[in-house]
């Protein structure tokens, strides 16, 4: 299940936007957290902390508007330079220092910060202001020569790489060389002298690579860094990211200029990150890491181990107490879990960043209810703090947490969590093997370097898919998500040898581990972990709760279940959208009802034509005369009626939308190619039983006659009903008689008959006329009123475009957004997910597969138009959706906004749809 | 080619509509010819003739508005009865008679008449006013007892059938019985006494069938007839007709009440029909038939032979001269060919109807130019008097007119003219035989009782199709039109015996004629005629003119060619739409240019991948490495370049839109089923050459990998370009280099590169970026400016829905209305024309196949939306259409109205498109 996409709207500035003349620079003390569009996320939060009186190093933010002007014209707007000068002068006055000048030079950081956090943009250049001259002043002022030269070295390296575009490896290689030469194991062992030498080398590298000297003028350094941030908005990776996330290209980024503070000035200095609550479990109490005598980069580099935040209390109680107080302030102010970055410079605490923190699914539910309990947020806000995607995560079965240690299974490697769930099976290394093992009743995990369309059969046969290469948009990932299969991809530690049918790796102890075909492995699609052996799978407690197996109010119930229950209850109370299930059997219907379904939005009848009834269906298709056809239909009638009776009983009192037969008839017959080969081989083989041969020949003739180049675009849906006499009539009669039976038995059947694949109102009129006559005759015969409504799928562009006409003959519309996506885009899900979707996701043509989340601009535009036109014709028209988007979080919001009455989805997705329908209504 | 559909707009009343209170009845003297919506066609023209002072029997018209009120409320509006009474009183005063009363009773006819002529509606009830009492008065007054009782008999029969709904056969059977009983060969031999007896029987039939007596009260007769006309608007056949012709259901019909005049009162009476010019050839001079002492019905019944109108001069010179003068008046007044119905009652001429007359294609062109020459109409009006469908008819080759008589061929039968053209070939009676004979190089005509999807291969192999059953919407007719094959269907005189492989019939002389398999036959799809033997085919002189082989201004040139030339010249002068050709070769391009093409709107490149190049394409597809793929592309480059160079030369100075590769790759490989069978059989056969087997296995693996369930919805178009590295680059390079070559040779190449199957602007941006770089590099290398533009097909609903975004990256749009029709409706042309289109046309779901004429409500809505959104983004966006609708008359009008810049169509359709573009502009 995808994250809900934050699709950014096109640029609309806040009401707070200043009137002309434009103001391009804001001091931290001038902004606030609501100015994200103008100041970027980082700048707005720095301003907010400043406003709250928290210890933020002084600084200022250059607005996204300045960036846009720069990108539009290719030059900084003329006013910008003056504004920057004024703000810099003010900063210098505040600090009592001058940028890169004098005995105590001011150094600043230059950091990008857009409205949305964007990997691929330039991040940070620290220590702007250092030069051959000021480095000495810094050394003197700090009393730490090594620190000064290390800072200068870092500046040239960062500036060279991100501002001047020098290949970063040239600097890294030089460091490694030097370390080897002097026998230093880590950077820390390099002395001030070594670093001075490095600076000289780095300056040479810059000169050689760029044809110019590293700029010594502090203001020039700053201006170049600002321009580099602006330019990074249009870098390749940033553009690709925006294309994938559908962030508008015209937003631009802000630039934050901030006085430097140093956590690496000695044992009374340090740096850390913290959360105001546990972001993993959602439990109360702060949570964080601290690294003494270090800068932020060092934490990331992982050279030394951090200590838990609590240890800071012993090291520097004043700073610790101040930090605790600040964190409480922030959480109360933001009314949410915050994460922060801070630095302590010689005992003085500085706040470098804050933002609302990321958290796990379980934490999201627990924290939202905690905050509501504390009265910090309302229940409606609590509902907004969780997502359907998070709820879905809580509903997957997961591996037993303790299993790593049981010895029954060993953690082998960690790849990318590509498609959630937990899967256990025997390792197989080819599609053929997967099919073969699965055919013998074994659960299998398909292991490949990467997958391609040839692997589709194997993927279908497998419990899960594991690859050693490829990202979250690789073929394996895309197809697995489409199939709802667990998938871990890009587990690069694994060496997959498909010819030898094994995977191998070197474990932590340096020992070789080999997994061969048939060995049991376990993969966790939610964490990316891969295990040798069988990890016990524990069912989701949240699912047990939805199934009715856990009392959410019992004292010993996990607080997670209590949190889910509380939020679901609120969601159900506020939502306007009803939630129905796609269910074809009484069993599914009953389960859906336990999950909260308020009816069936899609009961497919084709599955009722399979199994033991296939023979009757073959008779129907192969019928040579009207009588043969009628006989086949007559035999099918009681079977269909019994199906409907059971379903109406399971959904008593709730609506059940039954779709008349939709798929092309050849789906009920053997495959053309396979049958052709069989017939050809039989013909070539002397002694084949002539009866069998004759049957096969007749069957082949029928299959050839019914063969279509593009069955999705062929004789199916309402077209079948209009071409095959009696087919739809039989189904309508079965529904009507089942409803009459139920009514006579004291039940409350609420049947709705849905006609598939209508393109024009004339088709619907023809079917409707016939259906109404049949229903009326049953009502007369049985002396009951059935109140059966008749409606249509809107699943072809033409149906949506002529919805105003179609509504004249329809009691309801149900949007079939699967088919609508296929026809609007002109691609069939079966054919393209495996062939070019991964390329499209990688190139950023899609942000997410339009089969997962509704394509608002294309498919959505048709849905909106059809809603408008349909309701204009018939204000009481009932509107729903029964495509798979009905259970997709983002799509549910869209359907709410579009004004639908209900969504319908697979039973398992019903809780997600209920939650998101609530969130949409409370929004 | 379909007739241009007259798609009636929804009801909009004329400005002449009277203000309330509503006036439901108009005297003939109150209306005029422009009130067709209110008075119907018949009523408006009767009023017009009355206004001109022509001798029209007095009468009045009940408006369509009265009908609508009746249908809405289920009852006549209260005012209607009073108005009818007033008008009837006035009519009685004028005539000096009373309806059905007195010594000289007034009789009236009641006739329906809607805005559009509609078979399926009640037509006429004559002699209203006759009763047991008035029949005697009529006998006395006319001095002709037989006439009086025959009139009464006719009234009860017509009234019984059309007003009271009695089965008409009951009356006919009674007449036949009586004739047998009295030994009469024809009705004329029945005496007054026999007719009196019939009247008694008919009254009994009415009583038995309806439970009521035939109404004796004249006014009741009239009122019931009026209601019957109203009700007939909603009869089944009328509704079906409207569904097929897309005439709105809310128009209603008018009712005309007219004093009866009788052409059967003796030798000084008679009736006739006439045209003001020859409607067959279009030559000057009146044209008509006259039948002495008869009523209109008798002419239709064909009991006696009519005489040419000219003979009336000898019979009744006064009436003849008056008629000639009236016809001149009418033609000058209507400024067009008129047809009329008239009756002479005892030497007095009465005009019963007139309307603008139907005519053949050749007559339309000749008459339009004649009228323009006479100064009766302007050139712009002359242009409106002809249609593209008529021009297309003139462009088909036709059989030599004299051939019937040559003895080389014999006229066998006449069926329905289902798909135009002239075809000669050997008769075959099964699809297999058609394929087999055609495989031997023989031209064949496929003869079937009716066709079904199994016959598709045979239809493809045949020159023409002949069936003995089925109408113009039968499977054979629909599929043949789709294929552009000549077809005659429903030739019911022919007995087709497919088992015996022969057709037989009885000729005029009563002799049996048998045509066996392999015998030559000829069919004329424009006239429906079927011949035994080979009829010589003569090419169209109009085509020779377009080809430049006939000088339209030479004195001995046929005046048809002169007429076509004159009208085409005017059309070319006024039209705004440019007309381009779909052409893939230099030869087609040159031909298209002769036909008047102003560029190429669609140059497909897939045909350049066939023939001897197929091997290279296989290398491309089967390439295992990047190097193999690159090598295949490198080998294709010079071949593609040479193709483009030739085409640019043929179209020098005119735009050439080249579409990059569109079809799915497996189209270049063998069929999956055939190959699978071959491989299976080879594997099962010992001793197969292992090299061949290996190649086949590799090929099969590739075909399986590329196999798609729905190739139309798969990996094709821009998707191919984004997935196969180097493919589009090679094509862009070939186009660019060819243009550079031409420029260096002093030519003026105007290349436009078109990207197929774009669904989202991101796809276009990716291809565009690459293409622009390649073109720029060629321009640099060669030192020329190429001015190549880049645009996209709009052929997916999503492209149309997001056209505003796509226009940001496109210099032009070309609507691919074939694919757009397929995706908007969700059916593939290949699959459905043969399977359910005939049923849909018969049931009236379609009026015409949406592949022939653009579906304005669905596909057209998207075209309009895309035009609007595209031009909003980029006002100078060039817009065209390259689907087959570009050559369809009605569709051309739509594209003109939608604001496109050009249409593109197959070379042969260019003159039609030019003509219709002119008509659209002059409209």
Interface residues (C-beta under 8 A of the other chain):
Chain A: X243 X453 X454 X672 X673 X676 X677 X680 X681 X684 X685 X705 X708 X709 X710 X711 X712 X713 X714 X715 X719 X722 X723 X757 X759 X760 X762 X763 X766 X795 X796 X797 X798 X801 X802 X805 X819 X822 X823 X824 X825 X826 X827 X828 X830 X831 X832 X835 X836 X839 X840 X843 X844 X845 X846 X855 X857 X858 X859 X861 X862
Chain B: X243 X453 X454 X672 X673 X676 X677 X680 X681 X684 X685 X705 X708 X709 X710 X711 X712 X713 X714 X715 X719 X722 X723 X757 X759 X760 X762 X763 X766 X795 X796 X797 X798 X801 X802 X805 X819 X822 X823 X824 X825 X826 X827 X828 X830 X831 X832 X835 X836 X839 X840 X843 X844 X845 X846 X855 X857 X858 X859 X861 X862
